[in-house]
């Protein structure tokens, strides 16, 4: 999942980026409201974390403008202001959630997962595709009752597929959602990671979940007949 973090406190921003990256998120960072708005306008994010008090353009103005443009990306607003009126203004500007500083990073991560659940068809938090179970809260993965161990990036890629079952996912879509702007991608990096997932999630099982759409990309299906190879 790709997240935009707009926070002018660089120490806090770096700490949050590190925590989010450790959880498997690809994170782009902006340090003022105008730069954050421009990134949100031209990049498809899964979520936005937006500070209220920002240079050049404050978070309320950024949020209102994004919503005016019908950019409905789930958005958490961060602020040191904790009065009821402040919270109301933040939510009325179009924010989906409001978190008062100081806060525990674990709470921010939980609220982020909750926002992403709102976009999912199943609200339990678990992503289930056939006999595959993915838990975004713990990164637990199981298929046919067998625990599957994945690296952070493998898990991130699998979660993206699991949130979009039966849909064609192009290589460009994967790069846009799984890697941030500061990642220098090689030409076959997506294929390499899909192969790794197939070795762990498909090769040991009769029913294959991953399908290659020649010349287009990949699909994670609830069931598949036969095998599909890169």
BELVEN-V213451 format. One record per residue. N is the residue number from 0. RES is the residue in three letters. PHI is phi in whole degrees, 0 to 359 (* if undefined). BURIAL is 1 if it has 24 or more other ideal C-beta (glycine too) atoms within 12 Angstrom, else 0. Layout:
# BELVEN-V213451
n=N res=RES phi=PHI burial=BURIAL
n=N res=RES phi=PHI burial=BURIAL
This chain:
# BELVEN-V213451
n=0 res=UNK phi=* burial=1
n=1 res=UNK phi=254 burial=1
n=2 res=UNK phi=237 burial=1
n=3 res=UNK phi=257 burial=1
n=4 res=UNK phi=248 burial=1
n=5 res=UNK phi=243 burial=1
n=6 res=UNK phi=209 burial=1
n=7 res=UNK phi=276 burial=1
n=8 res=UNK phi=283 burial=1
n=9 res=UNK phi=293 burial=0
n=10 res=UNK phi=295 burial=0
n=11 res=UNK phi=295 burial=1
n=12 res=UNK phi=300 burial=1
n=13 res=UNK phi=295 burial=0
n=14 res=UNK phi=294 burial=0
n=15 res=UNK phi=293 burial=1
n=16 res=UNK phi=300 burial=1
n=17 res=UNK phi=298 burial=0
n=18 res=UNK phi=296 burial=1
n=19 res=UNK phi=294 burial=1
n=20 res=UNK phi=296 burial=1
n=21 res=UNK phi=297 burial=0
n=22 res=UNK phi=276 burial=1
n=23 res=UNK phi=101 burial=1
n=24 res=UNK phi=281 burial=1
n=25 res=UNK phi=271 burial=1
n=26 res=UNK phi=236 burial=1
n=27 res=UNK phi=256 burial=1
n=28 res=UNK phi=237 burial=1
n=29 res=UNK phi=231 burial=1
n=30 res=UNK phi=249 burial=1
n=31 res=UNK phi=214 burial=1
n=32 res=UNK phi=295 burial=1
n=33 res=UNK phi=295 burial=0
n=34 res=UNK phi=296 burial=1
n=35 res=UNK phi=296 burial=1
n=36 res=UNK phi=297 burial=1
n=37 res=UNK phi=296 burial=0
n=38 res=UNK phi=297 burial=1
n=39 res=UNK phi=293 burial=1
n=40 res=UNK phi=285 burial=0
n=41 res=UNK phi=247 burial=0
n=42 res=UNK phi=229 burial=1
n=43 res=UNK phi=272 burial=0
n=44 res=UNK phi=256 burial=1
n=45 res=UNK phi=275 burial=1
n=46 res=UNK phi=199 burial=1
n=47 res=UNK phi=234 burial=1
n=48 res=UNK phi=248 burial=1
n=49 res=UNK phi=233 burial=1
n=50 res=UNK phi=286 burial=1
n=51 res=UNK phi=282 burial=1
n=52 res=UNK phi=269 burial=1
n=53 res=UNK phi=230 burial=1
n=54 res=UNK phi=288 burial=0
n=55 res=UNK phi=70 burial=0
n=56 res=UNK phi=213 burial=1
n=57 res=UNK phi=283 burial=1
n=58 res=UNK phi=298 burial=1
n=59 res=UNK phi=298 burial=1
n=60 res=UNK phi=295 burial=1
n=61 res=UNK phi=297 burial=1
n=62 res=UNK phi=297 burial=1
n=63 res=UNK phi=300 burial=1
n=64 res=UNK phi=292 burial=1
n=65 res=UNK phi=297 burial=1
n=66 res=UNK phi=292 burial=1
n=67 res=UNK phi=298 burial=0
n=68 res=UNK phi=277 burial=0
n=69 res=UNK phi=63 burial=0
n=70 res=UNK phi=271 burial=1
n=71 res=UNK phi=258 burial=0
n=72 res=UNK phi=304 burial=1
n=73 res=UNK phi=307 burial=1
n=74 res=UNK phi=225 burial=1
n=75 res=UNK phi=253 burial=1
n=76 res=UNK phi=260 burial=1
n=77 res=UNK phi=254 burial=1
n=78 res=UNK phi=198 burial=1
n=79 res=UNK phi=272 burial=0
n=80 res=UNK phi=279 burial=0
n=81 res=UNK phi=235 burial=0
n=82 res=UNK phi=281 burial=0
n=83 res=UNK phi=299 burial=0
n=84 res=UNK phi=299 burial=0
n=85 res=UNK phi=296 burial=1
n=86 res=UNK phi=296 burial=0
n=87 res=UNK phi=297 burial=0
n=88 res=UNK phi=298 burial=0
n=89 res=UNK phi=296 burial=1
n=90 res=UNK phi=290 burial=1
n=91 res=UNK phi=291 burial=0
n=92 res=UNK phi=286 burial=1
n=93 res=UNK phi=121 burial=1
n=94 res=UNK phi=292 burial=1
n=95 res=UNK phi=271 burial=1
n=96 res=UNK phi=207 burial=1
n=97 res=UNK phi=217 burial=1
n=98 res=UNK phi=235 burial=1
n=99 res=UNK phi=269 burial=1
n=100 res=UNK phi=282 burial=0
n=101 res=UNK phi=284 burial=0
n=102 res=UNK phi=222 burial=1
n=103 res=UNK phi=278 burial=0
n=104 res=UNK phi=301 burial=0
n=105 res=UNK phi=299 burial=0
n=106 res=UNK phi=290 burial=0
n=107 res=UNK phi=300 burial=1
n=108 res=UNK phi=297 burial=1
n=109 res=UNK phi=294 burial=0
n=110 res=UNK phi=293 burial=1
n=111 res=UNK phi=296 burial=1
n=112 res=UNK phi=298 burial=1
n=113 res=UNK phi=296 burial=0
n=114 res=UNK phi=297 burial=1
n=115 res=UNK phi=294 burial=1
n=116 res=UNK phi=296 burial=1
n=117 res=UNK phi=299 burial=0
n=118 res=UNK phi=275 burial=0
n=119 res=UNK phi=268 burial=1
n=120 res=UNK phi=292 burial=0
n=121 res=UNK phi=251 burial=0
n=122 res=UNK phi=264 burial=0
n=123 res=UNK phi=289 burial=0
n=124 res=UNK phi=100 burial=1
n=125 res=UNK phi=278 burial=1
n=126 res=UNK phi=255 burial=1
n=127 res=UNK phi=237 burial=1
n=128 res=UNK phi=233 burial=1
n=129 res=UNK phi=60 burial=1
n=130 res=UNK phi=265 burial=0
n=131 res=UNK phi=264 burial=1
n=132 res=UNK phi=236 burial=1
n=133 res=UNK phi=235 burial=1
n=134 res=UNK phi=248 burial=1
n=135 res=UNK phi=297 burial=1
n=136 res=UNK phi=288 burial=0
n=137 res=UNK phi=244 burial=0
n=138 res=UNK phi=65 burial=1
n=139 res=UNK phi=285 burial=0
n=140 res=UNK phi=231 burial=1
n=141 res=UNK phi=218 burial=1
n=142 res=UNK phi=228 burial=1
n=143 res=UNK phi=51 burial=0
n=144 res=UNK phi=82 burial=0
n=145 res=UNK phi=257 burial=0
n=146 res=UNK phi=291 burial=0
n=147 res=UNK phi=243 burial=1
n=148 res=UNK phi=266 burial=0
n=149 res=UNK phi=234 burial=1
n=150 res=UNK phi=286 burial=0
n=151 res=UNK phi=301 burial=0
n=152 res=UNK phi=289 burial=1
n=153 res=UNK phi=298 burial=1
n=154 res=UNK phi=297 burial=1
n=155 res=UNK phi=301 burial=1
n=156 res=UNK phi=295 burial=1
n=157 res=UNK phi=298 burial=1
n=158 res=UNK phi=299 burial=1
n=159 res=UNK phi=298 burial=1
n=160 res=UNK phi=299 burial=1
n=161 res=UNK phi=293 burial=1
n=162 res=UNK phi=280 burial=1
n=163 res=UNK phi=227 burial=1
n=164 res=UNK phi=293 burial=1
n=165 res=UNK phi=64 burial=0
n=166 res=UNK phi=251 burial=0
n=167 res=UNK phi=291 burial=0
n=168 res=UNK phi=245 burial=1
n=169 res=UNK phi=279 burial=0
n=170 res=UNK phi=298 burial=1
n=171 res=UNK phi=295 burial=0
n=172 res=UNK phi=298 burial=1
n=173 res=UNK phi=297 burial=1
n=174 res=UNK phi=300 burial=1
n=175 res=UNK phi=291 burial=1
n=176 res=UNK phi=263 burial=1
n=177 res=UNK phi=258 burial=1
n=178 res=UNK phi=238 burial=1
n=179 res=UNK phi=274 burial=1
n=180 res=UNK phi=297 burial=0
n=181 res=UNK phi=276 burial=0
n=182 res=UNK phi=271 burial=0
n=183 res=UNK phi=267 burial=0
n=184 res=UNK phi=280 burial=0
n=185 res=UNK phi=267 burial=0
n=186 res=UNK phi=296 burial=0
n=187 res=UNK phi=245 burial=0
n=188 res=UNK phi=298 burial=0
n=189 res=UNK phi=295 burial=1
n=190 res=UNK phi=300 burial=0
n=191 res=UNK phi=299 burial=0
n=192 res=UNK phi=290 burial=1
n=193 res=UNK phi=295 burial=1
n=194 res=UNK phi=301 burial=0
n=195 res=UNK phi=298 burial=1
n=196 res=UNK phi=296 burial=1
n=197 res=UNK phi=296 burial=1
n=198 res=UNK phi=299 burial=0
n=199 res=UNK phi=270 burial=1
n=200 res=UNK phi=254 burial=1
n=201 res=UNK phi=246 burial=1
n=202 res=UNK phi=304 burial=0
n=203 res=UNK phi=282 burial=0
n=204 res=UNK phi=236 burial=0
n=205 res=UNK phi=291 burial=0
n=206 res=UNK phi=276 burial=1
n=207 res=UNK phi=261 burial=1
n=208 res=UNK phi=266 burial=1
n=209 res=UNK phi=274 burial=1
n=210 res=UNK phi=232 burial=1
n=211 res=UNK phi=268 burial=1
n=212 res=UNK phi=260 burial=0
n=213 res=UNK phi=306 burial=0
n=214 res=UNK phi=75 burial=0
n=215 res=UNK phi=234 burial=0
n=216 res=UNK phi=164 burial=1
n=217 res=UNK phi=221 burial=1
n=218 res=UNK phi=215 burial=1
n=219 res=UNK phi=257 burial=1
n=220 res=UNK phi=254 burial=1
n=221 res=UNK phi=295 burial=0
n=222 res=UNK phi=203 burial=0
n=223 res=UNK phi=212 burial=1
n=224 res=UNK phi=259 burial=0
n=225 res=UNK phi=78 burial=0
n=226 res=UNK phi=245 burial=0
n=227 res=UNK phi=229 burial=0
n=228 res=UNK phi=245 burial=0
n=229 res=UNK phi=290 burial=0
